[in-house]
Amino acid sequence: MVSKLLKRDQLEFVLKNNDKSIKLKKFEQTDRGSSLLPAFNQILVNGVVQIFVLCDKCRSIITYKSTTGTGGLKKHLASCEKMNPHQVQHNQLSKRIIEIINRPYQENLKNK
């Protein structure tokens, strides 16, 4: 896959197919950073940061650009809290799949 910004449907496809080009990175909390960011993971494809993040709770893909702020993330978290248990259970399975994908990446970071 080429290193570029992907559209949401392309990103969903590579996530669903466990593509090895996908990496997730936790946002680091800073003094100036939003308190919402730690609830999400940055999505990187071939090292290129995408304009989407992945919700830790429900595993939904949410549009996010640092230049436009965290309003969309705040709205998502509000709706995510209202999600029924079946939806959360389904998304937790997706979370486990993502953890398996990222295992080699995380082990590589520990070895550095």
N, C-alpha and C positions, 0 to 999 in steps of 0.2 A: 504494500500500500504506500502511496506517495505521501510525503510529509507535507500536509496542508490542513487547513481548517475544514472540518467535515460538517455536513448538515446533520440535523437531529436524526433523521431516518438512517443515514449512513452510520452514525455513531451507535445507534441502537443495534444495527446489524452486526457491527464488529464486536460489540459487547456480548450480544447473544451467541455469537460464534466463537467466543473465547479467543479472539485474535491476539496474538502475542505482541502486537504493536501498541496495545492499550496498557497504560499505567495510570494508577490513581495516586494522588499526593494530597495528604492532609494539609489544610491551610494552617500556617503557624500564627498563633495569637500574638499580636503586637500591641503596644500601647495605643497606637493610632488606628489599628484595624477594627473592623466591625466584630461585635460579639457574636454575630450570626455565622460567620465563616467557619468556625470549628465544627459545625453541624453538617458540613459538606466536604467533598473531596474534589480537588481539581482533576480534570481528565486530560491526559496527555496521549497523543497518538504519535508514535515515532519521535517522542521528545518535544512535540509541538503542543503547547497549551491551547486547548480548545475553548470556545466561547460558551461552554456548558460545564455544569458541576453535577455531582451525583449526591443526592440526599442520603445521609447515613441511616436514617430511620426507615424510609420507604423505598429507597433505591431508585427514585425517579430522577430523570435527567431534566435539569432546570437551566435555562439560559442565564448566563452571568458574564458581564464584562466589568472590570474594575472601574472603567471610565463612566459607566452609567449607574453604578451604585448597587445597593443590596435590597431595593424595594421588592423585587420579584422573589428574592429568597425569603424575605419576611412574610410575604403573602403565602408562599408555599408552606412554610413552617406552620402557619396558622391553619391551613387546610389539612396538612399532614397530621396534625394533632387530632383531627376529627375522623381520621380514617378508621374503618371497621377492622376488627381482628383478622378477618379472612384476607383482606388486602395486605395487611402488614405481614402475615405469614407467607403469602406468595412472594412479596418483595424481599423477605428475609432469605428465601431460597436463592433469589438473584444475588443477594449480598454474599452468600456462601460461595457462589460461582465466581464472583469477582475476587474474593479472598484467595481462591485457588489460583486464579490467573495471576494475581500479584505476588504470590509466594516467592517465586524466583527473584523478582525485583527487590522485595523487602530483604531477602537473605543476602543479596548482593550489596545492599546498603549497609548491612551489619558488618560485612567483611571489609569495608573500606576504612 
